[in-house]
Amino acid sequence: MVLATMDDMSPAVSPRPTLSSFWHDLPREGRLLLSTVIVDALGIGFVLPFGVVYLHEVRDIALPTVGVLLALPSAIALALLGPIGTVIDRYGPRRLQMLALSMNVLGSLVLAFATTPAAAALAFTLFGAGQAVFWPASQSLVAAIVPVEIRQRYYGLSFTVLNLGIGIGGLASGLFVSEAHPWTFQAIYVANALSFLAPLSVLAIPLRHVGNTVAPHEDDEAPTASYRVVLRHGVFRRFLVVVFFSAFVGYAQFEAGWTAYARTVADASTKLIGIAFAVNTATIVLLQLVVIQRIEGHRRTRVLMLMSVVWALSWSLMGIAGLLPGSVVAAVLLSASMGVFALGETFQSPVVPAITNDLAPEHLRGRYNAVGSGVFQVAAVVGPVTAGFLLGHHLSAAFVVLLLVGCAVMVAMLGRLERVISPEANGVAAAHPLPAQELTSVS
């Protein structure tokens, strides 16, 4: 086990933080922000498992085209992330997050009534614009509200609440939707649109006083604020390679690749897909808080190595299920693969944003999160297109092998990163943002 070789717990952090102590330390604004997650997540859960099914089987769009459509939001987000990071640093993340939520409302409503690839492309373009804004804005807002010493725990708990909502929503929609009744899919996309109204309300009223500005005044004493400074940060560049591979073999395949493989290779029903997603989220809900306690004070690079091994096991189980299509064994293996993947997610979710924001100085936090999100989006473009091409051309074995090789490469990249990352950013010492003059010290 990778964790067996980790450093001892850091004395700067409580080795076994409890939920009650974390909640006591969390500012009121952090509690409000966390409270909106589950409502939003319910809507996401309604639609998350069924994008491929809706577009391919209900709207009769070819599978390779579906892969391109599912990659479109990430392509749009990638194109917009540069200016978005700058705007977040200048005007603050709260307003930008509200804009992102509004775009998601419109995108869900358009997709609910889309009957052609062009209409679906419009919906996914709106999703992409929202996606470009939401990730760096939300991560920057959390970093502005939550103290650094409990930030990793916040990310983990938020991910737990998110997946609780997704699990409930996915299970409910799995029992509700039917490819024979297109209106059922329209209903879940409308419900998803409505779910974004809760976080919009909280950001607009009780949280209107936070996250409005983060950048210093532009005078001779202000630190330099530009993407050149971010990209000269050598440790961060190495971390971005890890982010790319974790996205390509992870979340880029979670919604598109796994679902397409389950339907076209393993012959899974829509109900089984809903159940498998529920297994995924139930595993996260049950294990995330335990994992947060176990990884506290350990090297984050080792935690991500363990994640890579776990994800390789998940894709192996999925691959074996394809050898027994339509069988009870295949159903069990597919559900198990999603549960195992969820275990890897519990390692990833608190660690990756914590590293990003511990490496970032405050005045560049929007840009750091935007660049990290940009790399994630590159993988999210390549992943569905690759899955759609390989599975659309009946190259399922090559698809599975590609994911396993990606997991192995990620372990190698983490080994390189561990040699240069600071103890603070690696989670084994009290974290402090690096001064601007130290950002270029490692190349």
Order of alpha helices (4+ residues) and beta strands (2+ residues): alpha-alpha-alpha-alpha-alpha-alpha-alpha-alpha-alpha-alpha-alpha-alpha-alpha-alpha-alpha-alpha-alpha
